[in-house]
Amino acid sequence: MRSDVEHLPSIQRSELERVTQLLMDEFAVATAHASQPWKKNGRILKIILFGSYARTDWVDEPENGYQSDYDLLVVVSHPDLTDIADYWYIAEDKIQRDTAIARPVNIIVHTLDEVNQALSRGEYFWVDIARDGIVLYELPGSALAAPKPLTAADANEMASTYFRDWLAKVDSGIKLASFALEEGERKDAAFLLHQATERAYICYLLVRTLYFPRSHNIKFLRSLAEDSEPRLIEAWPRATRLERRRFELLKRAYVEARYSASYTISADDLEALVQSVRRLRDIVELVSRERLDDLRVRASM
């Protein structure tokens, strides 16, 4: 894998150095007083930059509401070290609040065995990382496995099953949210719209990459999905403050609509969000069917 970031402007290189250091420092703190051998000897084996900043097709237009995220894969030595709440929450929070880091940062955490098993199955998401990713940090002896090609027939079978199952879940979420809105249950409607949105991105990511991250953060899922399919951007215009505020209300709904007495959302906001989620659902169906058509053609050759 590559290890140079010379294609990036100096400000991005500095930000990535800062992010890497924060991840390393906070992981060291989280494991400093461990008694279990797996935790005491826990290690970060690799930190890999993937996505648009690795491929050089990033967008940096914060004034227009469009700014590519840094996407990072952290590879660790034990499955329990992948727990975001236990080992990575504080690091993520510090990165988000750090004024020296201007761009959003997303991390996924997996063991080397998980990554190499996925590569041995030829899963597209991991093959793309192995091909395009840039190593920001690594320990010796932590090489990734050579990707094995996945047949188009197998990919088509897997993606078709994911598409059928998850699109039905999206439709169910929208139906339940619409019913809650009709009944005047705004918080329930907001939470269910969040779930429909999350499911829509999972549907697309599984069809396109055969993988989705273990995250309920729809902004992160949106970033990953839009990174490979720009047409999905149409579902969430973000040029105006109102558009950005509504998406943020939806993002917050996963926790706050259920547990916070201070969370409020208007009927107008909910109606607008329903339309956006329906638009997202339709775009996901369109681009997913195109992907499945392509896989079927390749499988028949």
VMD Tcl script that draws the C-alpha trace (Angstrom):
set ca {
  {0.00 0.00 0.00}
  {1.01 3.60 -0.50}
  {2.26 5.62 2.46}
  {2.74 9.07 0.94}
  {0.30 11.97 1.24}
  {2.25 14.38 -0.97}
  {-0.78 14.78 -3.23}
  {-2.57 16.59 -0.40}
  {-2.19 20.30 0.38}
  {-0.10 21.05 3.45}
  {-3.13 21.93 5.60}
  {-4.68 18.50 4.98}
  {-1.40 16.77 5.71}
  {-1.13 18.64 9.00}
  {-4.70 17.78 9.93}
  {-4.16 14.09 9.24}
  {-1.00 14.10 11.35}
  {-3.00 15.68 14.17}
  {-5.83 13.17 13.81}
  {-3.40 10.24 13.80}
  {-1.66 11.51 16.93}
  {-4.95 12.01 18.77}
  {-6.07 8.48 17.90}
  {-2.78 7.03 19.11}
  {-2.70 9.09 22.31}
  {-6.29 8.37 23.35}
  {-5.94 4.67 22.60}
  {-2.86 4.59 24.84}
  {-4.84 6.25 27.64}
  {-7.77 3.83 27.19}
  {-5.50 0.77 27.54}
  {-2.94 2.15 30.02}
  {-4.24 0.48 33.17}
  {-5.54 -2.74 31.68}
  {-5.18 -6.05 33.46}
  {-6.41 -8.39 30.74}
  {-3.50 -9.51 28.49}
  {-5.39 -8.79 25.26}
  {-6.07 -5.25 26.41}
  {-2.76 -4.61 28.14}
  {-0.93 -5.71 25.01}
  {-3.48 -4.17 22.67}
  {-2.07 -2.39 19.66}
  {-3.11 -0.19 16.80}
  {-1.66 -2.11 13.87}
  {-2.55 0.32 11.08}
  {-4.28 3.60 10.39}
  {-5.32 3.87 6.74}
  {-6.77 6.84 4.90}
  {-9.34 5.78 2.31}
  {-12.04 7.43 0.24}
  {-11.83 10.70 -1.66}
  {-8.72 12.09 0.06}
  {-6.85 8.91 -0.84}
  {-8.18 8.93 -4.42}
  {-7.63 12.72 -4.93}
  {-11.25 13.52 -5.87}
  {-12.26 15.26 -2.64}
  {-14.53 18.31 -2.43}
  {-13.62 21.25 -0.20}
  {-16.41 23.83 -0.44}
  {-17.57 24.44 3.15}
  {-19.15 27.75 2.14}
  {-21.57 25.79 -0.06}
  {-22.17 23.04 2.47}
  {-20.07 20.47 0.61}
  {-16.87 19.22 2.20}
  {-15.43 15.73 1.91}
  {-14.74 13.89 5.15}
  {-11.53 12.18 6.10}
  {-12.30 8.46 6.18}
  {-9.95 6.37 8.31}
  {-9.69 2.64 8.92}
  {-8.08 1.77 12.26}
  {-6.84 -1.82 12.43}
  {-6.40 -3.23 15.94}
  {-5.05 -6.40 17.51}
  {-8.18 -7.74 19.28}
  {-11.93 -7.78 18.52}
  {-12.88 -6.14 21.82}
  {-10.72 -3.14 20.92}
  {-13.11 -2.30 18.09}
  {-15.76 -1.09 20.56}
  {-16.30 2.58 19.72}
  {-17.85 3.48 23.07}
  {-15.04 1.95 25.13}
  {-11.95 2.94 23.15}
  {-12.72 5.54 20.51}
  {-15.50 7.82 21.71}
  {-13.19 10.25 23.54}
  {-10.77 10.35 20.62}
  {-13.62 11.09 18.19}
  {-14.93 13.82 20.48}
  {-11.52 15.46 20.80}
  {-11.00 15.32 17.03}
  {-14.41 16.90 16.46}
  {-13.66 19.73 18.90}
  {-10.06 20.35 17.81}
  {-9.83 23.74 16.11}
  {-6.74 22.60 14.21}
  {-8.86 20.05 12.31}
  {-11.26 21.82 9.95}
  {-12.66 18.83 8.05}
  {-15.00 16.13 9.42}
  {-13.37 12.85 10.39}
  {-14.95 9.38 10.28}
  {-13.32 6.25 11.63}
  {-14.13 2.57 11.33}
  {-12.32 0.05 13.54}
  {-11.69 -3.60 12.69}
  {-9.20 -6.31 13.51}
  {-6.60 -7.44 11.01}
  {-8.34 -10.82 10.84}
  {-11.66 -9.17 9.94}
  {-10.05 -7.11 7.19}
  {-8.07 -10.01 5.76}
  {-11.06 -12.35 5.81}
  {-13.08 -9.76 3.89}
  {-10.23 -9.39 1.40}
  {-10.10 -13.16 0.98}
  {-13.80 -13.03 0.09}
  {-13.14 -10.28 -2.43}
  {-15.57 -7.82 -0.83}
  {-15.46 -4.61 -2.86}
  {-15.21 -2.16 0.03}
  {-12.05 -3.76 1.35}
  {-10.53 -4.41 -2.07}
  {-10.92 -0.69 -2.82}
  {-9.16 0.21 0.44}
  {-6.32 -2.23 -0.28}
  {-5.94 -0.72 -3.76}
  {-6.42 2.99 -3.06}
  {-5.77 3.42 0.66}
  {-2.80 5.29 2.14}
  {-1.09 4.05 5.29}
  {-0.70 6.85 7.85}
  {0.70 4.54 10.54}
  {1.56 0.86 10.79}
  {3.44 -1.68 12.85}
  {5.71 -4.21 11.14}
  {4.14 -7.59 10.49}
  {0.63 -6.31 9.89}
  {0.38 -6.69 6.13}
  {-3.00 -6.96 4.48}
  {-3.86 -10.15 2.64}
  {-3.83 -10.19 -1.13}
  {-7.42 -9.63 -2.34}
  {-9.08 -12.58 -4.01}
  {-11.51 -11.79 -6.82}
  {-15.20 -12.22 -6.10}
  {-17.10 -13.65 -9.04}
  {-19.76 -11.41 -10.54}
  {-22.29 -14.21 -10.02}
  {-21.57 -14.40 -6.30}
  {-21.57 -10.60 -6.00}
  {-24.89 -10.42 -7.82}
  {-26.47 -13.02 -5.57}
  {-25.28 -11.29 -2.40}
  {-26.18 -7.78 -3.57}
  {-29.62 -8.87 -4.81}
  {-30.47 -10.36 -1.42}
  {-29.27 -7.24 0.40}
  {-31.28 -5.01 -1.93}
  {-34.53 -6.93 -1.51}
  {-34.26 -7.12 2.27}
  {-33.09 -3.60 3.02}
  {-35.31 -1.71 0.58}
  {-38.30 -3.36 2.26}
  {-36.96 -2.11 5.61}
  {-36.68 1.42 4.20}
  {-40.29 1.31 3.03}
  {-41.40 0.03 6.42}
  {-39.58 2.88 8.19}
  {-41.18 5.51 5.96}
  {-44.63 3.97 6.40}
  {-44.34 3.92 10.19}
  {-42.93 7.46 10.29}
  {-45.81 8.75 8.17}
  {-48.32 7.09 10.50}
  {-46.62 8.59 13.56}
  {-46.72 12.03 11.95}
  {-50.44 11.66 11.19}
  {-51.02 10.75 14.84}
  {-49.13 13.82 16.00}
  {-46.27 11.79 17.49}
  {-43.50 14.03 16.19}
  {-40.60 12.56 18.14}
  {-41.52 9.04 17.09}
  {-41.83 10.24 13.50}
  {-38.38 11.84 13.66}
  {-36.79 8.69 15.08}
  {-38.45 6.48 12.48}
  {-37.34 8.79 9.67}
  {-33.81 8.49 11.02}
  {-34.15 4.71 10.87}
  {-35.47 4.83 7.31}
  {-32.54 7.04 6.30}
  {-30.01 4.76 8.00}
  {-31.53 1.74 6.28}
  {-31.46 3.46 2.88}
  {-27.74 4.12 3.15}
  {-27.11 0.59 4.40}
  {-29.06 -0.75 1.42}
  {-26.97 1.22 -1.04}
  {-23.63 0.46 0.66}
  {-24.36 -3.26 0.77}
  {-25.37 -3.36 -2.88}
  {-22.38 -1.28 -3.96}
  {-19.64 -2.48 -1.58}
  {-21.06 -5.51 0.32}
  {-20.22 -3.71 3.57}
  {-21.58 -1.08 5.92}
  {-19.99 0.32 9.09}
  {-21.41 -0.35 12.53}
  {-22.67 3.18 12.99}
  {-25.98 4.96 13.52}
  {-24.43 8.26 12.46}
  {-26.35 9.06 9.28}
  {-23.93 11.87 8.42}
  {-21.12 9.30 8.33}
  {-23.24 6.85 6.32}
  {-24.24 9.66 3.96}
  {-20.58 10.58 3.45}
  {-19.57 7.00 2.61}
  {-22.49 6.54 0.23}
  {-22.14 9.87 -1.56}
  {-18.40 9.26 -1.90}
  {-19.11 6.53 -4.45}
  {-22.45 7.79 -5.84}
  {-22.82 11.60 -6.20}
  {-26.45 11.30 -7.31}
  {-27.36 10.57 -3.69}
  {-26.49 14.19 -2.87}
  {-29.77 15.22 -4.52}
  {-31.71 13.81 -1.56}
  {-30.17 16.25 0.89}
  {-29.54 19.72 -0.55}
  {-27.30 21.59 1.87}
  {-26.77 24.98 0.29}
  {-29.02 26.77 2.79}
  {-28.97 26.93 6.55}
  {-32.53 25.55 6.70}
  {-31.56 22.46 4.71}
  {-28.54 21.80 6.89}
  {-30.55 22.38 10.08}
  {-33.19 19.86 9.06}
  {-30.63 17.14 8.37}
  {-29.01 17.87 11.72}
  {-32.41 17.49 13.43}
  {-32.76 14.11 11.76}
  {-29.25 13.06 12.78}
  {-29.93 14.00 16.41}
  {-33.24 12.15 16.43}
  {-31.61 8.73 16.88}
  {-30.86 9.54 20.52}
  {-32.62 12.77 21.39}
  {-36.06 12.02 19.95}
  {-36.20 9.03 22.28}
  {-34.51 10.30 25.41}
  {-34.34 14.11 25.51}
  {-37.24 16.18 26.80}
  {-35.74 19.24 25.08}
  {-35.79 17.77 21.57}
  {-38.44 19.49 19.46}
  {-39.27 19.35 15.78}
  {-42.05 21.10 13.86}
  {-44.61 19.50 11.59}
  {-43.21 21.53 8.68}
  {-39.71 20.18 9.34}
  {-41.06 16.65 9.50}
  {-43.01 17.01 6.27}
  {-39.86 18.27 4.53}
  {-37.83 15.40 5.98}
  {-40.40 12.86 4.82}
  {-40.01 14.16 1.27}
  {-36.22 14.03 1.49}
  {-36.22 10.48 2.85}
  {-38.61 9.38 0.10}
  {-36.35 11.03 -2.47}
  {-33.36 9.25 -0.95}
  {-35.23 5.96 -1.08}
  {-36.04 6.41 -4.77}
  {-32.46 7.35 -5.69}
  {-31.13 4.38 -3.73}
  {-33.49 2.10 -5.62}
  {-32.46 3.59 -8.99}
  {-28.69 3.39 -8.48}
  {-28.92 -0.02 -6.79}
  {-30.89 -1.47 -9.70}
  {-28.29 -0.08 -12.09}
  {-25.59 -1.79 -10.03}
  {-27.49 -5.08 -10.04}
  {-28.04 -4.86 -13.80}
  {-24.30 -4.39 -14.26}
  {-23.52 -7.37 -12.03}
  {-26.00 -9.55 -13.93}
  {-24.42 -8.62 -17.25}
  {-20.94 -9.39 -15.92}
  {-22.16 -12.66 -14.40}
  {-23.55 -13.77 -17.76}
  {-20.30 -13.16 -19.63}
}
mol new
graphics top color blue
foreach p $ca { graphics top sphere $p radius 0.5 }
foreach p [lrange $ca 0 end-1] q [lrange $ca 1 end] { graphics top cylinder $p $q radius 0.2 }
display resetview
